Amino acid sequence: MTTSRITAVECLDIRFPTSRELLGSDAMNPDPDYSAAYVIISTDAPDQATGHGFAFTIGRGNEVQTAAISALRPYLVGRRLEPALADLGAVWRDLVHDSQLRWLGPEKGVIHMAVSAVINALWDLKAKRAGLPLWQLLARMPPEELVKLIDFRYLTDALTPAEALDILTKNVPTRGEREQILIAEGYPAYTTTPGWLGYDDDKLRRLCRAAVDDGFAQIKLKVGADLEDDLRRLRIAREVCGPSIRIAVDANQRWDISQAIAWIEALAPYDPWWVEEPTSPDDVLGHGAIARAVAPIAIATGEHVQNRIVFKQLLQLDALSYLQLDAARVGGVNENIAILLLAAKFGVPVCPHAGGVGLCELVQHLSMFDFVAVSATMENRTIEYVDHLHEHFTDPVITRGGRYMAPTAPGFSATIAPHVLSAYAYPHGAAWKSHE
């Protein structure tokens, strides 16, 4: 019997010059170039399937992220394919628990995001070989197999393997019903497209109107640079959208604790649905203090939370009302399953972050898996949507009437078209050479 093996792990520095139109601009990141340290895993299997994944950055430093991913090649090249895909929990532990690489984290920052890119690429490959979109592959796995994917170290004071198994097992009889609901109706979305901080007032008006016309029940505005500007922009958005549309705001870590409380109180007359990342993502106690001070205004955070342990602490302290996991920040699919289960245990809705190249494509799978197999509800749940760069993917997201339509193509929707990889390779791709 021939054994297939992983033969190559290629990593590319791909950058999109979004700063030229201020796409993605916010109070902390005024000129982002949406970028991907992009991974392609190849094998000698007869089906010639490849796995694709990436770590999202915003430009400078993407070469550092690429180097971190390249450091993981020795763990993968030559590895037997079928056993690896059959036990991605073991692969995750091999990558994360390496005693020398672990010193660079542990379980945080550039090296952990590198693990995420590789793990997500392996899940993409596994789903392609199974002929299923990732959300459906995960949603049909036995609860025992899902629990085996998770590293419960540091979690058992909040979530034990037995509790995780109970959460998953109770939903098995009705999984099929929720699959059909997803396929027929999709999953709720909100849009940040109108809200980038660099947009002028006329563009804000136009994009708010377009979002409402497109069926979105929630939009999000960036705030935090100047209070008077924030008040003016919120007033414009509320006038255009009316009282029934939810308007969330996102400070992108801009404020200190007392400043956050005062700023949020000033924004309160415009009824913000949530205030996102009001302070440092590492300040668990600070988030808790802000949440208590500004209640009933909700606090949301998660896109920069570095691992399941910090999420655990935020939940234990009632420091957030909406949990915003990121598909490429923590250690990939495995760790995000742990985070979904933590959120279910604490009864906190998950509303993923997707403001970046390819993040919409990835997180839709995680929310849909959550609905089918974990939380079993869409109540107060929504996925961020931004209308940027989807055309570069072979299986781009589809939204209709303010909802994500369930992807049907096999894989994790992570594959960027080859001609795009060539054109946006940094610094010698055509998209960059033409602007030298």
C-alpha positions as MATLAB code, in Angstrom:
seq = 'MTTSRITAVECLDIRFPTSRELLGSDAMNPDPDYSAAYVIISTDAPDQATGHGFAFTIGRGNEVQTAAISALRPYLVGRRLEPALADLGAVWRDLVHDSQLRWLGPEKGVIHMAVSAVINALWDLKAKRAGLPLWQLLARMPPEELVKLIDFRYLTDALTPAEALDILTKNVPTRGEREQILIAEGYPAYTTTPGWLGYDDDKLRRLCRAAVDDGFAQIKLKVGADLEDDLRRLRIAREVCGPSIRIAVDANQRWDISQAIAWIEALAPYDPWWVEEPTSPDDVLGHGAIARAVAPIAIATGEHVQNRIVFKQLLQLDALSYLQLDAARVGGVNENIAILLLAAKFGVPVCPHAGGVGLCELVQHLSMFDFVAVSATMENRTIEYVDHLHEHFTDPVITRGGRYMAPTAPGFSATIAPHVLSAYAYPHGAAWKSHE';
ca = [
       0.000    0.000    0.000;
       1.408    3.378   -1.052;
       1.561    6.013    1.663;
       0.983    9.610    0.647;
       3.129   12.281    2.225;
       3.251   16.050    2.511;
       5.859   17.107   -0.032;
       6.003   20.902    0.247;
       4.901   23.858    2.347;
       5.120   27.019    0.258;
       4.662   30.434    1.885;
       4.076   33.629   -0.110;
       4.093   37.295    0.924;
       0.855   38.610   -0.616;
      -0.173   42.245   -0.112;
      -3.056   44.306   -1.454;
      -2.566   48.124   -1.612;
      -5.815   48.961    0.188;
      -4.249   52.021    1.853;
      -4.549   53.900   -1.435;
      -8.332   54.109   -0.969;
      -8.277   54.041    2.871;
     -10.067   50.694    2.950;
      -9.765   49.290    6.461;
      -8.752   52.604    8.051;
      -9.441   53.041   11.761;
      -8.185   54.975   14.771;
      -5.152   52.727   15.314;
      -4.477   51.695   11.712;
      -4.898   54.717    9.400;
      -3.280   53.198    6.296;
      -3.543   49.386    6.209;
      -2.481   47.289    3.232;
      -4.500   44.102    3.698;
      -2.018   41.246    3.438;
      -1.680   37.505    3.780;
       1.255   35.295    4.675;
      -0.172   32.666    2.376;
       0.441   28.915    2.733;
       0.068   26.168    0.131;
       0.524   22.588    1.335;
       1.229   20.049   -1.437;
       1.289   16.250   -1.298;
       2.077   13.301   -3.545;
      -1.461   11.921   -3.121;
      -3.119   10.749   -6.350;
      -5.884   13.364   -6.067;
      -3.237   16.166   -6.155;
      -5.340   18.242   -3.754;
      -3.609   21.152   -2.050;
      -4.364   22.860    1.243;
      -4.494   26.638    1.492;
      -4.365   28.918    4.518;
      -2.989   32.264    5.614;
      -2.184   34.598    8.455;
      -3.731   38.040    8.014;
      -1.603   41.164    8.515;
      -1.908   44.775    7.347;
       1.323   45.183    5.391;
       4.701   45.919    6.941;
       5.905   42.928    8.900;
       4.256   40.387    6.638;
       7.745   39.136    5.842;
       8.168   38.294    9.539;
       4.922   36.322    9.520;
       6.047   34.503    6.376;
       9.322   33.572    8.042;
       7.487   32.182   11.069;
       5.365   29.947    8.855;
       8.467   28.760    7.020;
       9.951   27.711   10.370;
       7.189   25.079   10.642;
       8.148   23.250    7.444;
      10.265   20.565    9.212;
       7.186   19.435   11.162;
       5.194   18.849    7.991;
       7.315   18.020    4.955;
       7.669   14.239    4.740;
       4.868   13.631    7.227;
       2.427   10.850    6.299;
      -0.713   12.528    5.015;
      -3.555   10.211    5.992;
      -2.546    9.823    9.669;
      -2.022   13.589    9.927;
      -5.451   14.431    8.539;
      -7.042   11.725   10.663;
      -5.643   13.257   13.875;
      -5.295   17.013   13.488;
      -5.415   17.309   17.261;
      -2.061   15.536   17.419;
      -0.631   17.732   14.660;
      -1.776   20.841   16.552;
      -0.056   19.668   19.714;
       3.174   18.861   17.851;
       3.311   22.381   16.453;
       2.238   24.270   19.567;
       4.126   22.266   22.175;
       7.561   22.278   20.536;
       9.816   23.294   23.435;
      11.995   25.727   21.458;
       9.371   27.335   19.224;
       7.092   27.608   22.245;
       9.542   30.066   23.761;
       8.583   32.520   20.990;
       4.997   32.597   22.291;
       3.901   30.677   24.102;
       0.634   30.347   22.182;
       0.528   33.961   21.096;
       1.787   36.367   18.480;
       3.536   35.670   15.204;
       4.415   32.029   15.888;
       0.874   31.142   16.993;
      -0.567   32.826   13.906;
       1.864   30.742   11.860;
       0.428   27.614   13.475;
      -3.043   28.897   12.595;
      -2.134   29.327    8.918;
      -0.738   25.796    8.684;
      -3.528   24.135   10.674;
      -6.180   25.931    8.621;
      -4.450   24.812    5.415;
      -4.565   21.212    6.625;
      -8.276   21.552    7.396;
      -8.783   23.000    3.914;
      -7.043   19.951    2.477;
      -9.036   17.546    4.672;
     -12.353   19.117    3.642;
     -11.438   19.107   -0.050;
     -10.545   15.421    0.112;
     -13.846   14.735    1.891;
     -15.758   16.625   -0.810;
     -17.419   18.912    1.764;
     -17.278   22.573    2.779;
     -15.477   22.814    6.095;
     -18.547   23.878    8.086;
     -20.368   20.746    6.979;
     -17.368   18.474    7.567;
     -17.062   19.724   11.151;
     -20.801   19.694   11.773;
     -21.009   16.018   10.826;
     -18.067   14.832   12.945;
     -18.856   12.694   16.002;
     -18.690   14.707   19.240;
     -15.895   12.482   20.532;
     -13.713   13.352   17.533;
     -14.350   17.064   17.947;
     -13.369   16.929   21.619;
     -10.117   15.151   20.694;
      -9.125   18.170   18.596;
      -8.988   20.467   21.620;
      -6.098   21.131   23.982;
      -7.873   21.494   27.339;
      -4.757   22.502   29.225;
      -5.487   25.768   31.095;
      -9.242   25.441   30.424;
     -10.597   22.847   32.821;
     -11.472   25.367   35.539;
     -14.013   26.728   33.029;
     -14.676   23.890   30.563;
     -13.884   20.200   30.970;
     -13.783   17.598   28.189;
     -16.916   16.029   29.666;
     -18.784   19.347   29.545;
     -17.657   19.928   25.952;
     -18.847   16.454   25.021;
     -22.245   17.118   26.620;
     -22.683   20.395   24.696;
     -21.920   18.678   21.397;
     -23.821   15.470   22.066;
     -27.132   17.109   22.967;
     -27.252   18.771   19.523;
     -26.591   15.662   17.442;
     -30.253   14.626   16.919;
     -31.159   18.039   15.418;
     -28.002   18.809   13.423;
     -29.639   17.875   10.128;
     -32.522   20.297   10.687;
     -30.123   23.192   11.216;
     -28.045   22.225    8.181;
     -31.152   22.599    6.059;
     -31.991   25.965    7.630;
     -28.499   27.231    6.779;
     -28.695   26.010    3.213;
     -32.114   27.604    2.723;
     -31.705   30.860    4.648;
     -28.011   31.536    5.252;
     -26.540   33.198    8.356;
     -27.066   36.803    9.573;
     -24.397   39.339    8.600;
     -23.545   42.912    9.523;
     -21.423   45.246    7.435;
     -18.449   47.453    8.275;
     -18.194   48.654    4.669;
     -19.670   52.120    5.444;
     -17.648   52.705    8.576;
     -13.946   53.105    7.756;
     -12.544   56.146    9.513;
     -10.905   57.641    6.420;
     -14.201   58.031    4.517;
     -15.758   61.487    4.182;
     -19.316   62.248    5.285;
     -20.824   61.935    1.810;
     -19.327   58.484    1.354;
     -20.563   57.504    4.810;
     -24.108   58.565    3.881;
     -24.016   56.772    0.553;
     -22.663   53.525    1.983;
     -25.065   53.548    4.953;
     -27.973   53.917    2.552;
     -26.621   51.119    0.365;
     -26.203   48.814    3.391;
     -29.830   49.299    4.427;
     -31.009   48.794    0.844;
     -28.974   45.561    0.692;
     -30.835   44.186    3.684;
     -28.256   44.542    6.467;
     -29.861   44.994    9.881;
     -26.597   46.154   11.471;
     -23.659   48.328   10.439;
     -20.443   49.230   12.238;
     -18.522   52.499   12.406;
     -14.916   53.019   13.423;
     -14.438   55.515   16.257;
     -11.792   56.650   18.699;
      -9.631   59.294   16.998;
     -11.695   62.429   17.706;
     -14.857   62.585   19.805;
     -16.513   65.413   17.865;
     -15.921   63.560   14.597;
     -17.369   60.390   16.107;
     -20.499   62.204   17.291;
     -21.000   63.794   13.882;
     -20.525   60.519   12.005;
     -22.827   58.609   14.365;
     -25.482   61.309   13.945;
     -25.223   61.001   10.147;
     -25.404   57.204   10.271;
     -28.409   57.252   12.597;
     -30.220   59.799   10.389;
     -29.661   57.670    7.279;
     -30.308   54.264    8.847;
     -33.173   55.180   11.153;
     -33.870   53.838   14.647;
     -34.398   50.179   13.721;
     -30.925   49.479   12.282;
     -28.311   48.457   14.838;
     -25.151   50.593   14.781;
     -22.101   49.096   16.478;
     -18.880   51.051   16.998;
     -15.265   49.896   17.078;
     -12.454   51.762   18.878;
      -9.688   49.348   17.824;
      -7.947   49.418   21.247;
      -7.600   53.201   21.213;
      -8.574   54.168   24.759;
      -7.363   53.913   28.324;
      -9.942   52.754   30.878;
     -11.273   56.070   32.147;
     -11.124   57.568   28.656;
     -13.125   54.644   27.276;
     -15.854   55.050   29.869;
     -16.176   58.790   29.253;
     -16.124   58.394   25.450;
     -18.737   55.629   25.462;
     -21.005   57.695   27.704;
     -20.749   60.539   25.191;
     -21.748   58.183   22.351;
     -24.652   56.673   24.319;
     -27.402   58.977   22.910;
     -26.902   57.313   19.505;
     -27.674   53.877   20.971;
     -24.551   51.887   20.033;
     -25.360   48.170   19.750;
     -21.911   47.331   21.062;
     -18.566   49.032   21.612;
     -15.755   46.916   20.219;
     -12.174   46.732   21.518;
     -12.428   49.733   23.853;
      -8.945   49.123   25.278;
      -5.938   46.792   25.045;
      -6.987   43.257   24.049;
      -4.696   41.919   26.790;
      -6.387   43.916   29.569;
      -8.981   41.487   30.847;
      -9.609   43.444   34.061;
      -9.873   46.666   32.066;
     -12.557   45.207   29.825;
     -14.431   44.094   32.904;
     -14.230   47.561   34.488;
     -15.469   49.221   31.295;
     -18.292   46.707   30.880;
     -19.545   47.326   34.419;
     -19.291   51.116   34.083;
     -21.121   51.507   30.764;
     -23.815   48.824   31.181;
     -26.290   48.265   29.602;
     -24.193   49.243   26.563;
     -22.539   46.022   25.426;
     -18.802   45.402   25.089;
     -17.425   43.205   22.305;
     -13.875   42.023   21.736;
     -11.816   39.164   20.343;
     -10.095   39.892   17.023;
      -6.761   40.493   18.798;
      -7.295   38.096   21.703;
      -4.347   35.787   21.371;
      -5.573   32.438   22.679;
      -8.338   30.439   24.334;
      -6.979   31.241   27.821;
      -7.610   34.978   27.495;
     -11.084   34.280   26.101;
     -11.709   32.049   29.115;
     -10.801   34.864   31.498;
     -12.954   37.429   29.656;
     -15.905   35.067   29.955;
     -15.244   34.255   33.599;
     -15.210   37.978   34.465;
     -18.323   38.888   32.430;
     -16.068   41.311   30.564;
     -17.737   40.956   27.166;
     -21.265   40.575   25.848;
     -20.240   39.516   22.322;
     -17.277   37.277   21.580;
     -15.491   38.113   18.320;
     -13.250   35.201   17.467;
     -10.874   35.507   14.523;
     -10.189   32.619   12.138;
      -6.488   33.459   11.735;
      -5.380   34.941   15.080;
      -5.492   31.978   17.481;
      -4.244   28.481   16.629;
      -6.616   27.762   13.767;
      -9.755   25.640   13.598;
      -8.846   23.488   16.611;
      -8.517   26.353   19.043;
     -11.537   28.149   17.639;
     -13.652   25.066   18.343;
     -12.513   25.340   21.969;
     -13.492   29.028   21.998;
     -16.920   28.289   20.517;
     -17.495   25.705   23.240;
     -16.388   28.141   25.949;
     -18.823   30.736   24.616;
     -21.620   28.150   24.585;
     -20.834   27.142   28.168;
     -21.077   30.787   29.303;
     -24.055   31.645   27.080;
     -22.275   34.447   25.192;
     -23.067   35.012   21.493;
     -20.212   34.642   19.000;
     -20.048   37.367   16.316;
     -16.770   36.784   14.458;
     -14.360   39.424   13.252;
     -13.912   39.442    9.482;
     -12.372   42.833    8.653;
      -9.495   41.656    6.492;
      -8.563   39.859    3.313;
     -10.093   36.383    3.308;
     -11.440   36.537    6.846;
     -15.061   36.613    5.667;
     -14.343   33.505    3.619;
     -13.010   31.656    6.677;
     -15.207   32.732    9.577;
     -18.479   31.900    7.854;
     -17.530   28.232    8.227;
     -16.907   28.593   11.970;
     -20.214   30.368   12.664;
     -22.159   27.867   10.596;
     -20.534   24.953   12.411;
     -21.379   26.702   15.681;
     -25.038   26.968   14.692;
     -25.342   23.346   13.605;
     -23.285   21.595   16.282;
     -22.461   23.878   19.242;
     -24.762   26.780   20.177;
     -27.702   25.589   18.016;
     -28.966   29.176   17.704;
     -28.540   32.332   15.617;
     -30.097   34.581   18.275;
     -28.030   37.787   18.661;
     -25.394   36.269   16.403;
     -24.026   37.848   13.242;
     -20.863   37.673   11.119;
     -18.949   40.769   10.067;
     -18.909   41.478    6.335;
     -16.665   43.852    4.398;
     -17.009   44.272    0.653;
     -13.311   44.095   -0.203;
     -11.096   41.662   -2.148;
     -13.519   38.733   -2.433;
     -13.032   38.629   -6.191;
      -9.523   37.235   -5.658;
     -10.797   33.962   -4.149;
     -11.918   30.930   -6.100;
     -14.830   30.375   -3.676;
     -15.782   33.896   -2.533;
     -18.459   34.625    0.041;
     -21.976   35.225   -1.198;
     -24.311   37.542    0.714;
     -27.971   38.012   -0.058;
     -30.436   40.155    1.862;
     -27.915   40.828    4.618;
     -27.059   37.145    5.140;
     -24.140   34.877    4.310;
     -25.213   32.063    2.016;
     -23.809   28.698    3.086;
     -20.748   27.755    1.007;
     -21.076   24.517   -0.920;
     -17.627   24.069   -2.509;
     -15.304   21.594   -0.758;
     -12.680   23.161    1.501;
     -12.237   26.182    3.765;
     -12.850   28.814    1.023;
      -9.220   29.940    1.484;
      -7.879   29.478   -2.051;
      -6.679   32.613   -3.841;
      -6.493   32.354   -7.644;
      -2.949   31.694   -8.974;
      -2.886   34.811  -11.167;
      -3.744   36.923   -8.109;
      -0.915   35.378   -6.095;
       1.445   36.315   -8.900;
       0.141   39.867   -9.324;
       0.124   40.787   -5.625;
       3.320   39.056   -4.493;
       5.354   41.627   -2.591;
       7.424   43.500   -3.678;
       7.857   42.291   -7.261;
       4.255   41.489   -8.333;
       2.690   43.545  -11.102;
       0.335   45.354   -8.688;
       3.336   46.700   -6.793;
       5.734   47.266   -9.674;
       3.155   49.466  -11.439;
       3.170   51.932   -8.515;
       6.890   52.259   -7.941;
];
